[in-house]
Amino acid sequence: MSVETVHHVGTAFGGSFYAAAANSTEAQLISAEMVRLGLAAQPDRTHVFSLFSQQSQKSLAVSVTPFSSKDLGHEGGLSVSQGGHAQGVVVQLKGSEVTGFTHLAVTGGKLVSSQHSVSDLKAAGGSDSGIKAFAEKIGKIKTAHPLIEVDASQVRSLASIGFNGLLGDPFSHQVHSDKEIAQLRGQTNIVAEIALFVLFRTQGSACCSCSCSCWGSSSCSSSYGG
């Protein structure tokens, strides 16, 4: 994994980053849809990352903010990057197992939403190429051009770090038992694969091969609010 090019800043600046970045049109549209679905933002739990692109030779800040439901049957994650680009994911849960997910993105100034099953994602085999083929079969979404290019290994790193970071915070320990948290940690690979699906599905004309626009790279990496 390209861990050395993914720096986890943590949550210290998460709330202030979210307050500034969440004012973008994309973030507002996706946030409003999550609220409509019964989810509430938790800005203070926002994780911030700095990604360095070897292809673009630039760095960019990316945030992941969890959105939680009261029944814990579905949880959301909003990813917003420096510049205001945003994507979101809402996952469906059966106990501590992720069974499905909804991808939220903005194209042409309008919100687009699509639902997918984890069983179909698993059938892709878990490899980058398999997930990319699955995303292309579903159909790509044209989003804004990326400010930097990141690769699939960075996405997996960011997703895993962010997801496990949320599971280790006080909120998660208030609403989940130790056993449930351990079971949720066992879903890390699925969370990373959902993140890759989002990235491959939103590759624009500025992206090539396994590189992808970074702002949606982990919208599902922390899709559980707890």
ZIFENPE-V110295 format. One record per residue. N is the residue number from 1. RES is the residue in three letters. PHI is phi in radians with two decimals (none if undefined). PSI is psi in degrees with one decimal (999 if undefined). Layout:
n=N res=RES phi=PHI psi=PSI
n=N res=RES phi=PHI psi=PSI
This chain:
n=1 res=MET phi=none psi=152.5
n=2 res=SER phi=-1.54 psi=55.0
n=3 res=VAL phi=-1.08 psi=-34.9
n=4 res=GLU phi=-1.14 psi=-16.8
n=5 res=THR phi=-1.80 psi=3.2
n=6 res=VAL phi=-2.09 psi=108.1
n=7 res=HIS phi=-1.79 psi=121.2
n=8 res=HIS phi=-1.52 psi=106.1
n=9 res=VAL phi=-1.30 psi=-31.1
n=10 res=GLY phi=1.74 psi=-154.0
n=11 res=THR phi=-1.88 psi=-5.1
n=12 res=ALA phi=-0.98 psi=-38.2
n=13 res=PHE phi=-1.90 psi=11.2
n=14 res=GLY phi=-1.09 psi=-47.2
n=15 res=GLY phi=-1.08 psi=-43.6
n=16 res=SER phi=-1.23 psi=-36.5
n=17 res=PHE phi=-1.13 psi=-43.5
n=18 res=TYR phi=-1.09 psi=-43.2
n=19 res=ALA phi=-1.04 psi=-36.6
n=20 res=ALA phi=-1.41 psi=-43.5
n=21 res=ALA phi=-1.39 psi=-29.2
n=22 res=ALA phi=-1.28 psi=-1.6
n=23 res=ASN phi=-1.43 psi=-6.7
n=24 res=SER phi=-1.18 psi=155.2
n=25 res=THR phi=-1.03 psi=-43.2
n=26 res=GLU phi=-1.09 psi=-46.5
n=27 res=ALA phi=-1.12 psi=-39.1
n=28 res=GLN phi=-1.16 psi=-40.9
n=29 res=LEU phi=-1.12 psi=-44.2
n=30 res=ILE phi=-1.23 psi=-41.3
n=31 res=SER phi=-1.05 psi=-42.7
n=32 res=ALA phi=-1.08 psi=-38.0
n=33 res=GLU phi=-1.19 psi=-38.3
n=34 res=MET phi=-1.13 psi=-40.5
n=35 res=VAL phi=-1.10 psi=-41.0
n=36 res=ARG phi=-1.05 psi=-31.7
n=37 res=LEU phi=-1.45 psi=3.5
n=38 res=GLY phi=1.61 psi=19.0
n=39 res=LEU phi=-1.82 psi=151.1
n=40 res=ALA phi=-2.19 psi=134.6
n=41 res=ALA phi=-1.21 psi=146.8
n=42 res=GLN phi=-2.19 psi=75.6
n=43 res=PRO phi=-0.99 psi=-34.4
n=44 res=ASP phi=-1.17 psi=-15.1
n=45 res=ARG phi=-1.70 psi=5.9
n=46 res=THR phi=-1.07 psi=129.9
n=47 res=HIS phi=-1.75 psi=136.8
n=48 res=VAL phi=-1.99 psi=139.4
n=49 res=PHE phi=-2.24 psi=152.0
n=50 res=SER phi=-2.04 psi=120.3
n=51 res=LEU phi=-1.89 psi=131.5
n=52 res=PHE phi=-1.83 psi=125.6
n=53 res=SER phi=-1.64 psi=118.1
n=54 res=GLN phi=-1.18 psi=-30.1
n=55 res=GLN phi=-1.31 psi=-43.1
n=56 res=SER phi=-1.57 psi=-16.3
n=57 res=GLN phi=1.01 psi=40.6
n=58 res=LYS phi=-2.47 psi=162.4
n=59 res=SER phi=-2.04 psi=156.1
n=60 res=LEU phi=-2.60 psi=141.5
n=61 res=ALA phi=-1.54 psi=138.0
n=62 res=VAL phi=-2.34 psi=135.7
n=63 res=SER phi=-2.01 psi=153.1
n=64 res=VAL phi=-2.28 psi=117.5
n=65 res=THR phi=-1.99 psi=125.1
n=66 res=PRO phi=-1.36 psi=145.9
n=67 res=PHE phi=-2.11 psi=124.6
n=68 res=SER phi=-1.95 psi=151.7
n=69 res=SER phi=-1.87 psi=160.1
n=70 res=LYS phi=-1.25 psi=-34.0
n=71 res=ASP phi=-1.60 psi=-4.8
n=72 res=LEU phi=1.07 psi=15.2
n=73 res=GLY phi=-1.47 psi=-17.1
n=74 res=HIS phi=-2.62 psi=140.6
n=75 res=GLU phi=-2.37 psi=151.9
n=76 res=GLY phi=-2.18 psi=161.0
n=77 res=GLY phi=-2.43 psi=131.9
n=78 res=LEU phi=-1.97 psi=122.7
n=79 res=SER phi=-1.86 psi=123.5
n=80 res=VAL phi=-2.24 psi=133.8
n=81 res=SER phi=-1.84 psi=163.7
n=82 res=GLN phi=-0.92 psi=123.4
n=83 res=GLY phi=1.91 psi=-15.7
n=84 res=GLY phi=1.66 psi=-1.0
n=85 res=HIS phi=-1.18 psi=140.5
n=86 res=ALA phi=-2.49 psi=151.5
n=87 res=GLN phi=-2.56 psi=159.3
n=88 res=GLY phi=-2.45 psi=158.6
n=89 res=VAL phi=-2.43 psi=138.3
n=90 res=VAL phi=-2.08 psi=123.9
n=91 res=VAL phi=-1.80 psi=145.4
n=92 res=GLN phi=-1.70 psi=136.6
n=93 res=LEU phi=-2.11 psi=140.1
n=94 res=LYS phi=-2.08 psi=97.8
n=95 res=GLY phi=1.20 psi=-120.7
n=96 res=SER phi=-1.85 psi=18.6
n=97 res=GLU phi=-1.96 psi=132.4
n=98 res=VAL phi=-1.39 psi=122.0
n=99 res=THR phi=-1.92 psi=-20.3
n=100 res=GLY phi=-2.88 psi=170.5
n=101 res=PHE phi=-2.68 psi=152.8
n=102 res=THR phi=-2.03 psi=127.8
n=103 res=HIS phi=-1.69 psi=128.2
n=104 res=LEU phi=-2.04 psi=126.7
n=105 res=ALA phi=-2.53 psi=171.1
n=106 res=VAL phi=-2.16 psi=127.3
n=107 res=THR phi=-2.38 psi=131.3
n=108 res=GLY phi=1.06 psi=29.3
n=109 res=GLY phi=1.37 psi=6.4
n=110 res=LYS phi=-2.13 psi=145.7
n=111 res=LEU phi=-1.32 psi=134.9
n=112 res=VAL phi=-2.15 psi=140.8
n=113 res=SER phi=-2.35 psi=137.3
n=114 res=SER phi=-2.51 psi=141.2
n=115 res=GLN phi=-1.85 psi=144.0
n=116 res=HIS phi=-2.51 psi=151.2
n=117 res=SER phi=-1.68 psi=147.2
n=118 res=VAL phi=-1.21 psi=-30.8
n=119 res=SER phi=-1.08 psi=-38.7
n=120 res=ASP phi=-1.18 psi=-39.0
n=121 res=LEU phi=-1.12 psi=-42.8
n=122 res=LYS phi=-1.08 psi=-33.4
n=123 res=ALA phi=-1.13 psi=-17.7
n=124 res=ALA phi=-1.26 psi=-14.6
n=125 res=GLY phi=1.70 psi=-10.4
n=126 res=GLY phi=1.53 psi=-12.8
n=127 res=SER phi=-1.41 psi=159.1
n=128 res=ASP phi=-1.01 psi=-44.2
n=129 res=SER phi=-1.16 psi=-37.9
n=130 res=GLY phi=-1.17 psi=-42.9
n=131 res=ILE phi=-1.18 psi=-37.8
n=132 res=LYS phi=-1.10 psi=-42.7
n=133 res=ALA phi=-1.12 psi=-39.3
n=134 res=PHE phi=-1.11 psi=-44.5
n=135 res=ALA phi=-1.09 psi=-41.3
n=136 res=GLU phi=-1.20 psi=-32.0
n=137 res=LYS phi=-1.17 psi=-39.8
n=138 res=ILE phi=-1.14 psi=-38.6
n=139 res=GLY phi=2.10 psi=128.4
n=140 res=LYS phi=-1.33 psi=155.5
n=141 res=ILE phi=-2.03 psi=130.5
n=142 res=LYS phi=-1.50 psi=112.7
n=143 res=THR phi=-1.99 psi=-179.5
n=144 res=ALA phi=-1.06 psi=152.5
n=145 res=HIS phi=-1.12 psi=142.7
n=146 res=PRO phi=-1.24 psi=149.5
n=147 res=LEU phi=-1.40 psi=-29.6
n=148 res=ILE phi=-2.47 psi=167.4
n=149 res=GLU phi=-1.90 psi=135.4
n=150 res=VAL phi=-2.20 psi=159.6
n=151 res=ASP phi=-1.83 psi=170.5
n=152 res=ALA phi=-1.09 psi=-34.6
n=153 res=SER phi=-1.15 psi=-33.6
n=154 res=GLN phi=-1.16 psi=-37.5
n=155 res=VAL phi=-1.10 psi=-44.9
n=156 res=ARG phi=-1.07 psi=-41.3
n=157 res=SER phi=-1.10 psi=-48.9
n=158 res=LEU phi=-1.09 psi=-42.8
n=159 res=ALA phi=-1.08 psi=-46.8
n=160 res=SER phi=-1.15 psi=-44.4
n=161 res=ILE phi=-1.14 psi=-47.2
n=162 res=GLY phi=-1.12 psi=-44.9
n=163 res=PHE phi=-1.07 psi=-49.3
n=164 res=ASN phi=-1.23 psi=-28.4
n=165 res=GLY phi=-1.10 psi=-42.7
n=166 res=LEU phi=-1.16 psi=-39.7
n=167 res=LEU phi=-1.16 psi=-20.7
n=168 res=GLY phi=-1.65 psi=-0.3
n=169 res=ASP phi=-1.52 psi=167.7
n=170 res=PRO phi=-1.02 psi=-36.9
n=171 res=PHE phi=-1.06 psi=-47.1
n=172 res=SER phi=-1.05 psi=-37.5
n=173 res=HIS phi=-1.28 psi=-18.6
n=174 res=GLN phi=-1.36 psi=-32.3
n=175 res=VAL phi=-1.85 psi=-10.2
n=176 res=HIS phi=-2.22 psi=147.3
n=177 res=SER phi=-1.36 psi=166.5
n=178 res=ASP phi=-1.04 psi=-37.6
n=179 res=LYS phi=-1.12 psi=-43.2
n=180 res=GLU phi=-1.13 psi=-40.1
n=181 res=ILE phi=-1.12 psi=-39.8
n=182 res=ALA phi=-1.11 psi=-40.2
n=183 res=GLN phi=-1.16 psi=-39.6
n=184 res=LEU phi=-1.15 psi=-37.7
n=185 res=ARG phi=-1.07 psi=-28.4
n=186 res=GLY phi=-1.20 psi=-10.1
n=187 res=GLN phi=-1.64 psi=6.7
n=188 res=THR phi=-0.98 psi=-42.6
n=189 res=ASN phi=-1.10 psi=-39.8
n=190 res=ILE phi=-1.11 psi=-43.1
n=191 res=VAL phi=-1.05 psi=-43.5
n=192 res=ALA phi=-1.13 psi=-37.2
n=193 res=GLU phi=-1.20 psi=-35.2
n=194 res=ILE phi=-1.13 psi=-40.9
n=195 res=ALA phi=-1.06 psi=-42.3
n=196 res=LEU phi=-1.14 psi=-39.6
n=197 res=PHE phi=-0.99 psi=-45.9
n=198 res=VAL phi=-1.05 psi=-44.9
n=199 res=LEU phi=-1.13 psi=-49.5
n=200 res=PHE phi=-1.13 psi=-30.8
n=201 res=ARG phi=-1.30 psi=-22.3
n=202 res=THR phi=-1.94 psi=17.6
n=203 res=GLN phi=-1.09 psi=129.2
n=204 res=GLY phi=-1.75 psi=-173.4
n=205 res=SER phi=-1.16 psi=-17.8
n=206 res=ALA phi=-1.49 psi=-5.7
n=207 res=CYS phi=-1.80 psi=152.1
n=208 res=CYS phi=-2.53 psi=158.0
n=209 res=SER phi=0.89 psi=-127.2
n=210 res=CYS phi=-1.66 psi=5.8
n=211 res=SER phi=-1.38 psi=155.6
n=212 res=CYS phi=-2.77 psi=159.8
n=213 res=SER phi=-1.16 psi=132.6
n=214 res=CYS phi=-1.44 psi=-17.6
n=215 res=TRP phi=-1.20 psi=-22.9
n=216 res=GLY phi=-1.81 psi=10.8
n=217 res=SER phi=-1.10 psi=-26.4
n=218 res=SER phi=-2.35 psi=26.5
n=219 res=SER phi=-0.99 psi=-26.3
n=220 res=CYS phi=-1.83 psi=-0.8
n=221 res=SER phi=-1.12 psi=-29.2
n=222 res=SER phi=-2.15 psi=39.7
n=223 res=SER phi=-1.17 psi=-16.0
n=224 res=TYR phi=-1.51 psi=127.0
n=225 res=GLY phi=-1.41 psi=-20.0
n=226 res=GLY phi=2.57 psi=999
